[in-house]
Amino acid sequence: MVTPQWPGVDPEWSRTVSVESTSSIDPPGTVRRWHVLDNAAQLSRRGLEPAGTLLCVHGNPTWSYLWRALLGAGSDPAHPWRVVAVDQLDMGYSERTGTFRRLADRINDLGDLTDALGLAGPVVTVGHDWGGSISLGWALAHPQLTAGVVLTNTAVHQPAGAGTPPALRLAMHPAVHRWGTTTSDAFLRVTHALASPALPAEVRRAYMAPYRGAGRRAGVGNFVADIPLDASHPSFAALGAVAEGVRDLRVPALMLWGPKDPIFSDRYLKDLIGRLPHADVHRFEGAGHLLAEDRDIAAPIFQWLADRDVAHRGERPASDAAAAAGGQEAAPGPGPDGFRPLWDLLGEHAAGPAAADLAVAEMSPAGTVSRSLSWKQLDRGITELAAGLREAGVGSGSRVSLMVPPGVDLTVALYACLRLGAVVVVADAGLGTRGLSRAVKGAAPDVLIGIDRALAAAAALGWPGRRISVHDLPAARRRVLGAETSLAALARRGAVLGPDLPLPLPDPAAPAAVLFTSGSTGPAKGVVYTHRQLAAMRDTVARTFGIRSGARLVAGFAPFALLGPALGAVSVTPSMDVTAPRTLTARALGDAAAAIGATVVFASPAALRNVLATRDAMDEAGREALERIDLLLSAGAPVPEPLLAQVQRLMPRASLRTPYGMTEALPVTDISLEQIQAADADAAAGTVAGAGNGVCVGQPVHGARVAVAPLAADGTAPGSRPVTEAGVTGEILVSAPHVKDAYDRLWLTQRESDSLPGWHRTGDVGHFDAAGRLWVEGRLAHVLTVPGGVVTPVGAEQAIEHLDCVRLAAIGGVGPAGTQAVVAVVETAPPARKAGPAAEQLAHRVRSAAHTAGVEVSAVLAVPALPVDIRHNAKIDRTRLSRWASRVLAGGRPGTP
């Protein structure tokens, strides 16, 4: 055939192959003509020996063109692989056979082709859409050749109770099917429209080219008709054989997924993970069905091939063995290495002299305790609920999303799930509706436990998982919300079953929780912690801050409310919206402190600002209660020294501590108000080398090591040698027993975060001073590359915020990398009436302040309010500001940043 000019395709790759068919639907001796894209001749001409073969199988209604980026990458001398991308029979530029080829026929057809090509191992199959099932069927039939499998947006099984995706249901409807898939090109156009961003016109034309005319689209219609929805379908048994056979695949596996797929949604990914638990998984937020068009998948696939050494390994992956062991339960009690589970102190209190003492309390808006449990009641409530949940099918490895406000119910539910070995998924409403929905769908919980509002959102937004309400509901309300039972009912059932039945201790290395980041620098990421890592977090917090059994904790931040019982501390959450820290008032804080005789308070900087702003409304009992506080912890964002100094007057006895950390490792370093003041004095006097240009966050906490990977001139941190020398700015690295296990279903992100063995890359930038203190200078993603070098934002922002007319400041860059101009965006006091260029006098003062920090500001913009994250109400979205500033400085309307 004459090879057309297809964008991105080297004409040398295109070839046709004559293949003798062994299919039972073809007469003996039938020869079929296949079209493939194959870089073998190119590799040979260049003298390159391929490490193996990628066998790429498209779905419907695409063709081998889908895999052109893999062919290009496989031809790179740095990592040569033969790539064979097939056009299935009746598809692409392969022969139109005139026969209806079902799944089993297509698996057999592919085997005929690979035999004709003389394909030898190692072979890694790559499949998309229904090409995923076909490629897996080939892999199961050729175990001696298969070295790995890669899957993108595909399925091998319809999950129980899941309806057929609406788009497929429409395409299969008798009144639509033939016209939509064959007579017209509607099915092709709809599929191509799923790309995000939209396909360029020339790429769309290339995808349409082999399907021009109804006579060339019969395969498209037959593919749709061959989808087995129930056991009566002719291909049901063949697909079932693939689905069950996959469970025995003992080769490395990679799943790359676009979650914005109306056909192969996350529920199919979840099913595949259950069948291939050792697989590496990465979900590309914002990508959809045509993942290979939406994102660069060639680079990660070749990174994975190298990381897993797929071309040379035939043994079972270590991660597979770990996954198989993960569901096993260890014997009760501390393990041989001294591991004590998160709930260990809770159980000791329940069985000891403190059994009848207060353990956890809730505050009402009126400022009184509305509910409370003693240690014995808490422990019994946990064991009863655990027994009820276990009978309801929740067990080791089950994912349970908890959408319950901090308090008695959440505490009991959390520890009951952990005792069962279930994995708790904690994604709070502080992520916003879109962020929360994205997080829940990505985590794919088996069960969702929530208040009415959460269950209503689950029903409206299509969140996965069986639904359990917190309280008993009327039958009609339960049906509307889709709740099958309640925590109250499960606890009653657990009491009947016998809550004293011992629960085995979960494997310390098994996943225990998926916690979500704030989403302030992109989509919120799920962070997986094992039972051992959660216990290490408890121990680190206890030793670093001296929080002992008997402490009394007011938690204005949900994670600390949940950690309280693990520390043996009496815990109360003040009356506030925990998803909006700035709603904490001084009255509510004082009431909570007085209710339990608090000794410890945890509150975010935004919460503390509002406490100070509302302190005049606090009554005498609240004031006295705060004056008895011994320890205040504030984290989540930098805490300005003046703010802490004002808080100190409210809590004169308290040691004010501002630990630095992140969802992936909390805490990392620690510093007190007095140490902050000393560090600032050193920076001002210049008496300690490296002091200044950032926020001083102190020294590593118990058991943690901290270093930096030095910045390069392009603003990246490629260094492979962690350093601690004073004055060297780089990405902050952390190593500690309580650092997260992995990012959930984000293999690429995890790979980047642990690219230095033994260290977690935090994404923050900072340096040490000569006294060994760490100074944070901002996020790696916010580093500016100006003509004179790199600029980190925090030092200049702090200098600007010292101006009496500036409440908050953010530094961003506009223009091409390497020649960026620095822009300062300020939130003024009083607030500016509208966003736009700052007045001349303000601009002059801002530039002068930034100059003292060594940063030359080119433009100054003023806004009524800077955009901050929802959870902490403090982290500024500098990337968003830079885009806005670029638009404004180019003459666009300011609008709202």
Steps between C-alpha positions, in 0.01 A plus 500: 500500500608860451561646845308824557657777702361448850617765751748350743552179299827416327401342164769237558288350779199419281484151351254226408530137605333196340384262772350155465192487720438214742164644607205261494292767326738511201526220242823298526788665317350849519768769491420835661675830433599695809629855523747576779728780609831333581836665571704177468654594163589845630673357807692255282608771259632705791686201642290495818422178685153526659458402864167338417172560319200713587192342344244783482131425446249777435130500584191633326490715288870589489789324323877459532541876461411522872846363588717724280673662801610157623649419161698823507622442856588137428724613215709714737856363533480570875238226550438303179193277499324350204145635487238313300169687488235295324188591306253232600320324216206707370659805662751765397673407174476124552281277281120523518420131545119515468465275807389586854811446711429456869736538796631142487556535124692822547726349766567211261554743210763689697679173572502421129662836429770469766581150373534637148727776627710246686463705815738388772515601864513701701167650392308767691139538392346848489123522470230767492122478505394153379856455379582458869296181529641369172858574601449329836347201324814481282722528810317212671538288185872580469644484854844399370529828308321742734728709722254772602163661431400865462135604506333833429126557556366155442291232672481123532191479721178686570507562880201357686214743531657749259281612216618515141660839428231721337712572191538127431136431574405758239744366241366146550131594479341328197355828379838671504768234463529451125452866411729629778789258441489400133266697276633829638832596657331627820667245728843602375433871539359459850803294603747752358315779683591336831860620467604771743641726370322469165684312225669716236315491167773302324499235775120468480530452123761227550271313741206529257695407186469117510128515576370715214186338362251267666664201334815556702318541835345153543772409750412807708139386528596138565739601779216680679262209446756258647495661844367230736258650749361174638554126497285452190747684278726283276817674629409487868694179567809620312511827694443313826795273422722805448372665817573196715823412324643845570507415871780254432720735298832522683669760285551873563190703420438870443162670484481855365155653533298801393222541760288732283385203294124457453551136401787347697463687828691447824278207593665296225843606623403383849395163361831463316700592810317224685610253234856635467575630853872526427448742211647848497218749447489864399185706453545815290249749644323687222576237236233284342433206272763584236776507760778456243383825339428689823834430668853387420487131588812402304743648755343330803472166319868500411591620851299210638664249267840615626402523868350152505773364270218329313724378220707289738273377775287194494444458870194614688521871585590579859203735516274207408630295789449795732146546378424134557634523855324826573166341575640255755430573864769481766444368847345737758724715718829676433706348221849359545648838402305680773233640267205632696190592297356847489227417753732343758474775766126523446467135596725544803288787632180302445636207701668705773422743781400772249221286346220724628677827420407724209659402166328695221244779500299713259408865546162650417460850348380609845847429640412189698598135463231333290640145495786320668645154556724357770801292401309179576197616303721604209679165491174306524341716229795429271490123552122483459510699178794296373302180557200645317709624212673165468167318472398758236797399287758762598834334560872509441580720201146641461509871421266705717443869431413687819289813445410575858579820694765466774350379823373183661363332187809561287736387775312174553468432126865576427643271766246225426611494136868500594443213746349297215796567273284711270656798325341828607468766231497852643412769246337796669259759365780755530604386152189661353229311315703433185815410688316276742314321221823448308669361812221258588470365147876458477522310828210274389376402848306180553289665770406862569395590853352846523257750639189576296664780306789274396263221394295746297818617326598137435166437333509820295865479394526126443754419771590132522442268791222352709347770718456497875338785692624614839162489671186295446286649222133463408455239226405756235799720578729197499378400154548852361859514631577140403607410854481129569545533879637732768791508742249486782341184360838338437610578856183342638562193288862492616388504862287191434780323315736546791728801496751335731603265220873577447597666175832391347767765470527617136829460320712805595605535133141492368332823386301666777394840365479717190525866601464778246724801453345848503498538121666840528757417229285288268244223539500355851711186519415190700780408740518139621614424855561155643412403856867524592530851357190624684640360823833671426316831449335459839835429667673792326230745607507371857879522534546827315234696687491309827134408464443225754204291609261719688560808285184691408486607138285758323535415130403767248638279222336163426814279479605598851152429633540145368854465633396600853378157619814339357708735718289413802373858504150617582380663178238758410425685177373855553172611345614603152495396137815289497514529120543878536760573772425872502160424658662423837408780740664590829174420680482151349866432577463620858181297554670182375809560710290562811284192439790257532757704692718506190879492511566487123349692207551434129380770260601618155633853435168601339315376809734692731443822304127472553544412867694821545245697299213372721672492839284778643196268488665237723364461854707485817490120524639473149776748572602313812494168313732635229733642763548143629609361160852349509554440128370659180573335165433679174580360156371479145665822383773740617405671827620861521687590818274803573195272492662262749600788724136610523387140567757480778312773686185285487689191619781635718605161640504320167804394303412612148628253242467510120598159360576479129368205310260383233239231447782268390702552820368669812697639675843555338653782703399698808562850631368713789411868509818578689707310243326685216585832662862391548525386137353827373747692715788297356377573149469873568844522661670273248674314781410149379589399146195405294246646741212675322335499157210284604299372794707332769335170589761376743676166521395142420261328740576177681601226257504719187784593267476804276722607208468689171561415133669816361318712241634521147500816286174394333315485832494122528667285766668218309770438759559143612698593813305623805682789668467688831759771446396848611371732230437238231147539364330188370197275514437387857546126557365301796575154634305375801301197620178700470544606136217373279517165326394618152271725301177318428472391136757762399797288400674780311460744789631242743792424271596867497461539875737213584749543215769539766497161678406531865373858466162660435512805273262749660464742209592782742816707460725619780845510655681449831680766696828447686305416818333204326160667473287448189359803314213440256507722188190379315394223264722355229221563249507871592872560450558780248778494243608857432796617287725513806417152632220352710266680741305332777189688611468493878787731600375786282140434605595530867683825436195644322264382774693711752341805336211633706282528189541135394318208657626223270739490206583252227789494255449357150673498165386597152673427173713213367706285736845644549391854423204535734404836645406509869149617587376574851129458572388651830188482711482842655373626833241638465404278204526641150162572340591306186788303357753664271829691487598647838510874563840657438581562867406143602696355210808699600482378860453138391795514261720651768403234753567218253837657413610460863448126452708501181206478259433755228127534436393611151129551565267529798132403493246546779202274571217508756592145607763250395379152395576250775432130547167397647629270772751727676376837370867596487694342212518742208454361150801672339468310172146628453618852589780487244255407224271783607784751520617404151152568365468835679845622396422405141205741507223259599216587734605436862183330620561272799832314536 
